[in-house]
Amino acid sequence: MRIKTLIFVLATTSSLFAQSTGHYHVTQSYPLGGNGGWDYIISDPINHRLYIARETHLMVVDEESGKLVGEVTGINGAHGTAIVNKSGHGFATAGEDKAVVMFDLKTLKTVAKIPAADDADAILFDDASNRVFTLNGDANSSTVIDATTGKLVTNILLKGKPEYGVSAGDGKIYANLVNTSEIVEIDAQKASVTRRWSTAPCKQPVAMAIDKINHRLFSGCRSGVIAVSDYAAGKIVTTMPIGMGVDGTAYDPKTHDLFASNADGTLTIMHQDNADEYHLVQTLATPVGSRNLGLNPVNHRLYIASAKFETLPAGSKRKKTVLPGTFTLLRIEAAPKAH
């Protein structure tokens, strides 16, 4: 496979797409507190809410004010959230219970608990099939749930450890397999794997975003790159360097900006010049450990989470815990471009 070499430039380039917006910066900081770590940050633009997984519950935050409006409790091992506005329900993975918690979007009360599989992690909604798909890391599978009834449909064996995925909106689901460095394509209606391809030279793909217009997937890889796939052809077309420890990627279809949030304390911001060419716009300094990212594609705001961590003795291999009460949500926006 031939991989195009991409030269990153900060200068203005000729582009088939809109020019990038102005440089990004943190515009608001919202101290939310609470205990424990966090995982995915999911935006619900229709209701102007953010859902943030906090180990045992979901924090539900008003996007405009940054205030906590409620919580979805009783989630043992909270990771991902899928929002289904047309049925008025949300779905949250409870990894420690090998389950999915279905809840009411208005009351935030639990409606049902649906069996899934080991390490139920990311979760997404596919409108074309009206189904919810979990990505179960240790089980190497995806659990399929009817989004209206909350009933279990089936489990799909993926032959690799899935990390994050997206719906293409046409009845296809795509997911990264972190341990085999592959992408799998799932037929949502048939609930079966239809294709797979390597992400080489990207290793350990975790985060994923999608450009539905140009049929491109963006896999954030722990080897320090984003891999761009042509999902119509089922192949990698280019890679771009990012920071280390990525866990979140996002693509804004209006601005054509691409983002990768990295645990090393950087937010890599790129602009899409055409389907297969990109250039670096900015590397924004962020708090170390802020590797999760949420994007509202309507108002173009980005959200990342941060906290203070305990200090460990030299040589300790134990994972640092979050200091109680220090959890903070940061809002990031682009400054208006000067004329």
C-alpha positions in Angstrom: 0.0 0.0 0.0 1.3 3.4 -0.9 1.1 6.0 1.8 1.2 9.7 0.8 3.8 11.6 2.8 2.3 14.7 4.3 4.3 17.8 4.9 2.9 19.9 7.7 3.0 23.7 7.2 1.6 26.5 9.2 1.4 28.9 6.3 -1.8 29.4 4.4 -2.3 26.8 1.7 -4.5 26.8 -1.4 -7.6 24.7 -0.5 -10.6 23.2 -2.2 -12.4 23.6 1.2 -13.2 26.6 3.4 -10.2 28.2 5.2 -9.7 27.2 8.8 -11.2 29.4 11.5 -9.0 31.5 13.7 -6.7 30.0 16.3 -8.4 28.2 19.2 -8.2 29.0 22.8 -9.8 28.2 26.1 -12.8 30.5 26.6 -14.4 29.1 29.7 -13.4 26.9 32.7 -16.2 25.1 34.6 -15.2 23.5 38.0 -17.6 20.5 38.3 -15.8 18.6 41.2 -16.9 15.2 42.2 -14.8 12.1 42.7 -13.0 9.7 40.4 -11.8 9.7 36.8 -13.7 10.3 33.6 -14.1 8.9 30.1 -16.0 10.0 27.0 -17.6 13.5 26.7 -20.7 13.3 24.5 -22.5 16.4 23.1 -26.2 16.6 22.6 -26.6 19.7 20.5 -30.4 19.4 20.4 -30.8 19.8 24.1 -27.6 21.8 24.7 -26.2 19.2 27.1 -23.0 17.3 27.6 -22.8 13.8 29.1 -19.6 13.0 30.9 -18.8 9.5 32.2 -17.5 9.5 35.8 -16.9 5.9 36.8 -20.2 5.3 38.7 -22.5 7.8 37.0 -22.9 10.3 34.2 -22.6 14.0 34.8 -25.2 16.0 32.7 -24.0 19.5 32.1 -25.7 22.5 30.5 -23.5 23.6 27.6 -24.3 27.3 27.9 -23.8 27.8 31.6 -21.4 24.9 32.3 -23.6 24.0 35.3 -24.5 20.5 36.4 -28.1 19.9 35.7 -28.4 16.3 36.9 -26.8 12.9 37.0 -27.5 9.4 35.7 -26.6 7.2 38.7 -26.1 3.5 39.2 -23.6 2.9 36.4 -20.9 0.6 37.5 -17.9 1.4 35.2 -19.3 4.3 33.2 -17.6 4.8 29.8 -19.7 5.9 26.9 -23.1 7.5 26.2 -25.4 7.3 23.1 -28.2 9.8 22.8 -31.4 8.9 20.9 -33.5 12.0 20.9 -36.3 10.6 18.7 -37.2 8.0 21.4 -36.2 10.3 24.3 -33.7 7.8 25.7 -30.0 7.6 26.4 -27.8 4.5 26.7 -24.7 4.3 28.9 -22.2 1.5 29.1 -21.6 0.0 32.5 -18.4 -1.9 31.9 -18.0 -3.5 35.3 -21.5 -5.0 35.1 -21.1 -6.1 31.4 -24.3 -4.1 30.7 -25.9 -1.0 29.2 -28.1 1.3 31.3 -31.0 2.8 29.3 -32.3 6.1 30.8 -35.0 8.8 30.2 -33.5 12.0 28.7 -35.9 14.2 30.6 -35.9 12.6 34.1 -32.4 11.0 33.8 -34.0 7.9 35.5 -33.0 4.4 34.6 -35.5 2.7 32.3 -33.8 -0.7 31.8 -30.5 -2.5 32.2 -29.5 -4.5 29.1 -26.9 -7.3 29.2 -23.8 -6.6 27.0 -20.3 -8.2 27.4 -16.9 -7.9 29.1 -15.5 -4.4 29.1 -18.5 -2.6 27.5 -16.8 0.7 26.6 -17.8 3.0 23.8 -21.4 3.1 22.5 -23.0 4.7 19.5 -26.4 5.1 17.8 -27.1 4.3 14.2 -30.2 6.1 12.9 -30.4 4.1 9.6 -31.0 0.8 11.6 -32.4 2.4 14.7 -30.0 0.4 16.7 -27.4 1.1 19.4 -24.0 -0.6 19.2 -21.6 -1.1 22.1 -17.9 -1.8 21.6 -16.8 -4.4 24.1 -13.0 -4.4 24.5 -12.2 -7.5 26.4 -15.0 -9.5 24.8 -13.8 -8.6 21.3 -17.4 -7.9 20.3 -20.2 -5.4 19.7 -23.6 -5.7 21.4 -26.6 -4.6 19.3 -29.6 -3.1 21.0 -33.0 -2.0 19.6 -33.0 1.8 20.3 -36.8 2.0 20.7 -37.5 -1.0 22.9 -34.1 -1.4 24.6 -34.1 -5.1 23.8 -30.9 -7.0 23.1 -30.7 -8.0 19.4 -27.4 -9.9 19.2 -23.7 -9.8 19.8 -21.2 -9.5 16.9 -17.8 -11.1 17.1 -15.2 -8.7 15.9 -12.0 -10.8 16.2 -10.1 -7.9 17.8 -10.5 -5.4 20.7 -12.7 -2.5 19.7 -12.1 0.9 21.2 -14.2 3.6 19.5 -16.4 3.8 16.5 -18.8 5.9 14.4 -21.9 5.5 12.3 -21.6 6.5 8.6 -25.4 7.2 8.5 -25.9 4.8 5.6 -26.3 1.6 7.6 -22.6 1.0 8.1 -20.7 1.2 11.4 -16.9 1.5 11.6 -14.7 0.7 14.7 -11.0 0.7 15.5 -9.5 -2.6 16.7 -6.7 -1.5 19.0 -4.8 -4.8 19.4 -4.8 -5.8 15.8 -4.4 -2.2 14.3 -7.4 -2.6 12.0 -10.7 -1.0 11.2 -13.8 -3.2 10.9 -16.9 -2.3 8.9 -20.2 -3.6 10.3 -23.5 -3.9 8.4 -25.9 -2.4 11.0 -29.0 -4.2 9.8 -27.5 -7.6 9.2 -25.4 -7.2 12.4 -22.3 -8.7 10.7 -18.7 -7.7 9.8 -18.5 -7.0 6.1 -14.9 -5.7 5.7 -11.7 -5.0 7.6 -8.4 -3.3 6.7 -5.1 -2.5 8.4 -4.3 1.0 9.8 -0.6 0.6 9.2 1.6 2.5 9.7 -0.7 3.6 12.6 -0.5 1.3 15.6 -3.1 1.0 18.3 -6.0 3.0 16.8 -8.3 4.2 19.6 -10.3 7.4 18.9 -12.3 7.8 15.7 -14.1 10.6 13.8 -15.8 10.7 10.4 -16.2 13.0 7.4 -19.4 11.6 5.8 -19.2 13.9 2.7 -15.8 12.7 1.6 -16.1 9.2 3.1 -13.1 9.6 5.3 -12.4 8.1 8.8 -9.9 9.6 11.2 -8.3 7.1 13.6 -6.3 8.6 16.5 -3.5 6.2 17.2 -1.4 5.7 20.3 1.7 5.5 18.1 1.4 9.3 17.7 -0.4 9.7 14.4 -3.9 10.1 12.9 -4.6 7.7 10.1 -7.0 8.8 7.4 -9.0 6.0 5.7 -11.1 6.1 2.5 -13.9 4.0 3.8 -15.4 3.6 0.4 -12.2 1.9 -0.8 -11.3 0.3 2.6 -7.7 1.6 2.8 -5.5 4.1 4.5 -4.6 7.1 2.4 -2.4 9.2 4.7 -1.2 9.7 8.2 -0.4 12.9 10.2 1.6 13.3 13.4 -0.2 14.3 16.6 0.6 14.3 20.3 1.1 11.1 22.4 -1.7 9.4 24.4 -4.6 10.3 22.2 -8.0 9.3 23.3 -10.3 11.7 21.5 -10.7 12.9 17.9 -13.3 15.1 16.3 -14.0 16.5 12.8 -16.1 19.6 12.2 -17.8 19.3 8.8 -18.5 23.1 8.6 -15.0 24.4 9.3 -13.2 21.3 8.0 -11.0 21.3 11.1 -9.8 18.1 12.6 -8.8 17.7 16.3 -6.9 15.2 18.4 -6.8 15.5 22.2 -3.7 13.9 23.8 -2.7 12.9 27.3 0.7 14.6 26.9 -1.0 18.0 27.3 -1.6 19.0 23.7 -4.6 19.4 21.4 -3.5 18.9 17.8 -5.6 21.0 15.4 -5.4 20.4 11.7 -7.3 21.7 8.6 -8.6 19.6 5.8 -7.5 21.1 2.5 -9.1 18.3 0.4 -10.1 14.8 1.2 -6.5 13.5 1.4 -4.4 16.6 2.3 -4.2 18.3 5.6 -2.0 20.9 7.3 -1.3 21.7 11.0 -3.1 24.8 12.2 -2.1 24.8 15.9 -0.9 22.8 18.8 -2.8 24.1 21.8 -1.4 23.5 25.3 -3.9 21.7 27.5 -3.6 20.2 31.0 -1.6 16.9 31.1 -4.1 14.0 31.1 -6.8 15.9 29.1 -7.1 13.2 26.5 -10.9 13.1 26.1 -12.7 15.4 23.7 -16.3 16.4 22.9 -17.4 18.5 19.9 -20.7 20.3 19.3 -20.8 20.6 15.5 -23.6 23.2 15.6 -21.8 25.9 17.6 -18.3 24.5 16.9 -17.3 24.4 20.6 -14.9 21.8 21.9 -14.9 20.5 25.4 -12.0 18.7 27.2 -11.8 17.6 30.8 -9.0 18.1 33.3 -8.2 17.5 36.9 -5.3 17.5 39.4 -3.7 14.1 40.2 -2.0 12.7 43.2 1.8 12.7 43.4 3.3 9.2 43.5 6.8 8.2 44.8 9.5 7.9 42.2 9.4 4.5 40.5 5.8 3.8 41.4 3.8 1.9 38.7 0.4 2.6 40.3 -2.0 4.7 38.2 -2.4 8.2 39.6 -5.8 8.9 41.0 -7.8 12.1 40.6 -7.7 14.4 43.6 -11.3 14.8 44.9 -13.1 18.0 43.9 -10.6 19.0 41.1 -12.5 17.9 38.0 -12.9 20.8 35.6 -14.5 21.1 32.1 -12.8 23.4 29.6 -14.5 25.0 26.7 -12.4 25.7 23.6 -13.4 28.0 20.7 -11.8 29.6 17.7 -11.1 33.3 17.9 -12.7 35.3 15.0 -10.3 35.7 12.1 -8.9 39.2 11.6 -9.9 40.9 8.3 
